[in-house]
Amino acid sequence: MPLAAGLIALAAVSGLLAMPSLGGQPEKALSTLDIRDVDNSLHPTRGRQPDKQVCSLDGQGAKAEQMLKQLWEDFGPLFGFKDWNSFGPDSSFRQIRLEYAGKVLTFRSWHPIYERDKRMVVTSHGVLPLNGRSRAEVLKKDDRGYVARRVAFDAIVDLCLALSPSARR
């Protein structure tokens, strides 16, 4: 078998390459994870900016499908298998969209965007200045449920970034 044919076969078996169905179109993965930064601001001169994809995984292949199933089973209960929105009006946010077996969960939070400013912290009450305190110190006094969902949100992003060769770092 020529080297190129062997590599294509290996990529197809491992799920890295979507093989066309009989109709000639790639089959859509049943499970996907898509993470993007969304500009929801109403800037008067530049308008709303296009979304920036941070990371994406699809369930092509048994290993990828199993990993997405595990994400669903591990993190879905923490969010009550319901969408979660934690951001203010007209604010930018990071969005995680997890699809598994035809079901979809969407989590949105502004903390990854607004905490790029090292002087700020996002709590269950909004964006606050640290005023010399550490983030851990502030979050320790915040609502435990909010902090748990926020930690899970970050863990999903970290997992995707670790597993995706095309992730934006």
N, C-alpha and C positions, 0 to 999 in steps of 0.2 A: 504494500500500500504506500503510495507516495506520501511524503511528510505532510504536505498541505492537507490532503484528505484525512490523514490521521488526526491532525490538530483540529480540523472542523468537526470530526466525529467526537473527539474528546470534549470539545466545547459544547456540543449539542447534548451529550450524555450528562455533563456536569451542570447543565442548565444555564450556562453563560451565553448561549446563542439560541435565539428563538427560531425554531425550524418552522417553515411554512406548512400550513395545513393543506389539505387537498384543494382548497379554493385558491391557493397561491398567496394568502395573507398570513402573516405571523399570528399564532394563537395568542390571545390575551391571557395573561397570567390570572389565575383565580385569586391570588393573594398578592398584595402590593403594600409597600411602605413608601410614602412620599413625604419629604420634609422640605418646607420652603419658608422663606422670609417674605412676609406680605406687607407692602407699604399701604396702609389704610389711611394715611394722612391726607388732608385736603390742603395741600400747599398751593397758595394763590398763583404762583408763576410757573412752577414746573408740573403741577398736577400730580396724579397718582403714578408712581413708578411701577414697572412690571415686577411680578414676583421673581425672587431669586431662589432657584432650587439649591438646597443645601445637601440633600442626599436622597437617593432613591434605590429601592430594592424591589425586584419582582420575584414571584414564586415559581419561576421557571426552573424545574428540577426538583427532585425529592428533598435534597438538603435545604434548599431555599424555602420550599413550602413548609417543611418541618420547623425551620427557624421562625417563620412568620406565624405559624400556629402557636409556637411557644410564646411569642410576644403577646398574642391575643389572650392566651390562657393566663400568662403571668401578670399582665398589666390591665387587662379588661376589668377584672373584679375591683381593682383599686379605684377605678373610675366609675364603678357601678355599671359597666358596659353602656355608659352614656357619654355623649360628647361633653367636652369640658372647655369652657371659655373663660379666660382670665386676662382681660385686657380692657383698657379704658376706651371711651369714645374717640373716634378719629385717630387712634393710635396704631402704630405698626406692631406686628406680632409675628411669632414663629408658629407655623401650623404643621401638625403631624396628622397625616391621614393614613390609617391602618385599615386595610381591607382584607378580610379573611372569610372564605366560604360564602361569598355573597353578602356579608354583613360589613358595615363600615363604622368606624369610630374616628372622630375628628377631635383633636385636642389643640387648643390655641392658647398661647401665653405670650405676654409681652416682656417677661423677665429676661430672656436671652438677648433681646434688642436693647432694652433700657439699662441693663447692667453692664453694657460695654463701657459705660461711664463708671469708672471705678469708685466714684464718690456717691453712687446711688444704689439703692436696694429696692426690690419689688416685693411687697408683702401682700397679704390678703386684703389690705386696706388701700393699696395703690403704690405709687412710686414715691420713695422717701429718701432724703439725704442721709448718708451714714453719720455725718457729724462726729467723726473720730471713732465710731464704733466699727466692729467687724460685721460682715454680713451674717456670719454664724451667730453672733451675739443677738442681732436683731431677729433673725429667723427663729431662734430658740424660744423667743417670747411670742411668736406668731401662732396662728391657728394650726394645730397639728395635722389636720386633714389636708389643708392647703399645702403645707410644707411637704407632706408625703407625696401628693400628686405632682408637685414641682420637682421633687427628686426623681420620681418615676419618669416624668417628661424628659429630664436631662439624660437619664439612663437610656431611654429609647434612642435619643439623638446620638449618644456616644456609641451605642451598639451599631447603629446604621453607619456611622462614620468609620468604625473599625472594620466593617464587613464590605463596604462599597469601594471598589477601586476608583470610581469616578467622582467620589464625594468632594465637595468644595470644603477646603479646610480653612 
